[in-house]
Amino acid sequence: MGKVIFYEDRNFQGRNYECINDCSDISSYLSRVGSIRVESGCFMVYERNSFMGNQFFLRRGEYHDMQRMMSMGMMFDSIRSCRMIPPYRGSFRMRIYERDNFGGQMYELMDDCENIMDRFRMSDCQSCHVMDGHWLMHEQPHYRGRMIYFRPGEYRSFRDMGYSNMRFMSMRRITDMC
């Protein structure tokens, strides 16, 4: 499966907390996260407890200085929870809709889409249904900007999920990244 180690200080110093599953409250183990080592698998980290707030995707590797990374575009200043992304080797399928509650134009994806405007002439995506696989949606084309992790399920309203000011413009499958 996966394993991530959170450290209070930069360069893997200070107290640490090892995690092999989801953790809804890292702050109950550490006062802050200064560095992260992902030994195996992939994880999403969240700025708030209970998998809320801005998210950032981490794959296997070393992240020496989270304060520096966060100031360079992670869009948040703390890490409070994490979710393990399970390995998946099957097919990928997702339907995206331009309006809430699966309204408006619908398009089906089975591969990455770096720009929904160019590919589908779709200016906005407000709901989706992930049938197969795990996906990352980005607010800017070419997989840039803030991102949101979607696992299989129905997502009727991104606005109701707290993403009312985001427009999703690109989507990618989480495949051999983990």
C-alpha positions as CSV (number, residue, x, y, z in Angstrom):
1,M,0.0,0.0,0.0
2,G,1.4,3.4,0.9
3,K,3.5,5.0,3.6
4,V,4.1,8.7,4.3
5,I,6.1,10.2,7.2
6,F,5.4,13.7,8.4
7,Y,8.2,15.7,10.2
8,E,7.7,18.8,12.3
9,D,10.8,20.5,11.0
10,R,12.5,20.9,7.6
11,N,14.9,18.3,6.3
12,F,13.2,15.4,8.1
13,Q,14.1,16.7,11.6
14,G,12.1,16.8,14.8
15,R,9.2,14.6,15.9
16,N,7.6,12.5,13.2
17,Y,4.4,10.7,12.5
18,E,4.1,7.7,10.1
19,C,0.9,7.1,8.3
20,I,-0.2,4.2,6.1
21,N,-3.9,5.1,5.9
22,D,-6.1,8.2,5.9
23,C,-5.5,10.6,8.8
24,S,-8.2,13.2,9.5
25,D,-6.2,15.2,12.1
26,I,-2.4,15.3,11.8
27,S,-2.3,18.1,14.3
28,S,-3.2,15.6,17.1
29,Y,0.3,14.1,16.5
30,L,2.4,17.0,15.4
31,S,2.2,20.8,16.0
32,R,3.2,21.5,12.3
33,V,4.5,19.8,9.2
34,G,7.9,21.0,8.1
35,S,8.9,18.2,5.7
36,I,7.4,15.0,4.3
37,R,8.8,11.7,3.0
38,V,6.5,9.5,0.9
39,E,8.1,6.1,1.0
40,S,5.5,4.4,-1.1
41,G,2.2,5.1,-2.8
42,C,0.5,8.5,-3.3
43,F,-1.3,10.8,-0.9
44,M,-3.4,13.9,-1.0
45,V,-2.7,16.4,1.8
46,Y,-5.2,18.9,3.0
47,E,-5.0,22.3,4.6
48,R,-7.7,21.5,7.2
49,N,-8.8,18.6,9.3
50,S,-11.2,16.0,8.0
51,F,-9.9,16.3,4.4
52,M,-11.2,19.8,3.9
53,G,-9.7,22.9,2.2
54,N,-7.1,23.1,-0.5
55,Q,-5.4,19.9,-1.5
56,F,-2.0,18.9,-2.9
57,F,-0.9,15.6,-4.5
58,L,2.2,13.9,-3.2
59,R,3.8,10.9,-4.9
60,R,6.8,8.9,-3.8
61,G,9.7,11.2,-2.9
62,E,11.2,13.7,-0.4
63,Y,9.7,17.1,0.3
64,H,12.5,18.8,2.4
65,D,10.8,22.1,3.1
66,M,7.0,22.4,3.1
67,Q,7.0,26.0,4.1
68,R,9.0,26.9,0.9
69,M,6.8,24.7,-1.3
70,M,3.6,26.2,0.2
71,S,4.9,29.7,-0.4
72,M,5.7,28.8,-4.0
73,G,2.2,27.9,-5.0
74,M,0.6,25.2,-2.9
75,M,-2.0,27.8,-2.0
76,F,-2.2,27.1,1.7
77,D,0.0,27.4,4.8
78,S,-0.6,24.3,6.8
79,I,-1.2,20.5,6.4
80,R,-3.8,19.1,8.8
81,S,-5.0,15.9,7.2
82,C,-4.0,13.3,4.5
83,R,-5.7,10.7,2.4
84,M,-4.0,7.7,0.9
85,I,-4.9,7.1,-2.8
86,P,-5.2,3.4,-3.3
87,P,-3.4,1.7,-6.1
88,Y,-5.6,1.2,-9.1
89,R,-4.9,-0.7,-12.3
90,G,-8.3,-0.9,-14.0
91,S,-10.0,1.3,-16.7
92,F,-10.8,4.9,-16.2
93,R,-14.1,6.6,-16.9
94,M,-15.7,9.9,-15.8
95,R,-18.5,12.0,-17.0
96,I,-18.2,15.8,-16.6
97,Y,-21.2,18.2,-16.7
98,E,-21.2,21.9,-17.2
99,R,-23.9,22.5,-14.5
100,D,-24.8,21.3,-11.0
101,N,-26.8,18.1,-10.6
102,F,-25.5,16.6,-13.9
103,G,-27.1,19.4,-16.0
104,G,-26.1,20.9,-19.3
105,Q,-23.7,19.4,-21.7
106,M,-22.1,16.1,-20.7
107,Y,-18.8,14.6,-21.9
108,E,-17.3,11.3,-21.0
109,L,-13.5,11.0,-20.4
110,M,-11.5,7.8,-20.4
111,D,-8.1,9.6,-20.6
112,D,-6.4,12.8,-19.5
113,C,-7.8,16.1,-20.7
114,E,-5.4,19.0,-20.6
115,N,-8.0,21.7,-21.6
116,I,-11.8,21.1,-21.6
117,M,-12.3,24.4,-23.5
118,D,-10.1,23.2,-26.4
119,R,-11.3,19.6,-26.4
120,F,-15.0,20.0,-25.8
121,R,-15.7,23.8,-26.1
122,M,-16.9,23.6,-22.5
123,S,-16.2,26.7,-20.4
124,D,-17.1,25.3,-17.0
125,C,-17.5,22.0,-15.2
126,Q,-19.8,22.0,-12.1
127,S,-20.5,18.3,-11.4
128,C,-19.2,14.9,-12.4
129,H,-19.7,11.2,-12.0
130,V,-16.5,9.1,-11.6
131,M,-17.4,5.6,-12.7
132,D,-13.9,4.1,-12.7
133,G,-10.5,5.1,-11.4
134,H,-9.1,8.0,-9.4
135,W,-8.8,11.5,-11.0
136,L,-7.3,14.9,-10.3
137,M,-9.1,18.0,-11.5
138,H,-7.2,21.2,-11.9
139,E,-8.6,24.8,-12.0
140,Q,-6.3,25.7,-14.9
141,P,-5.5,24.1,-18.3
142,H,-2.4,21.9,-18.6
143,Y,-2.8,20.5,-15.0
144,R,-2.0,23.7,-13.2
145,G,-3.5,25.6,-10.3
146,R,-5.4,24.2,-7.4
147,M,-6.4,20.6,-7.6
148,I,-9.1,18.3,-6.2
149,Y,-9.0,14.5,-5.8
150,F,-12.0,12.5,-7.0
151,R,-12.5,8.8,-6.3
152,P,-15.4,6.8,-7.7
153,G,-18.8,8.4,-6.9
154,E,-21.3,11.1,-7.8
155,Y,-20.4,14.7,-7.2
156,R,-23.6,16.7,-7.8
157,S,-22.4,20.1,-7.0
158,F,-18.8,21.4,-6.7
159,R,-20.3,24.6,-5.2
160,D,-22.0,22.6,-2.4
161,M,-18.6,20.9,-1.8
162,G,-17.1,24.3,-1.1
163,Y,-15.5,25.0,-4.5
164,S,-17.9,27.7,-5.6
165,N,-15.1,30.0,-6.8
166,M,-13.2,27.3,-8.8
167,R,-13.5,26.4,-12.4
168,F,-12.1,23.1,-13.4
169,M,-10.3,23.2,-16.7
170,S,-8.2,20.0,-16.9
171,M,-8.4,16.5,-15.6
172,R,-5.9,13.7,-15.3
173,R,-6.0,10.1,-14.3
174,I,-4.0,8.9,-11.3
175,T,-2.3,5.9,-13.0
176,D,1.3,4.9,-12.7
177,M,2.1,8.0,-10.7
178,C,1.7,5.9,-7.5
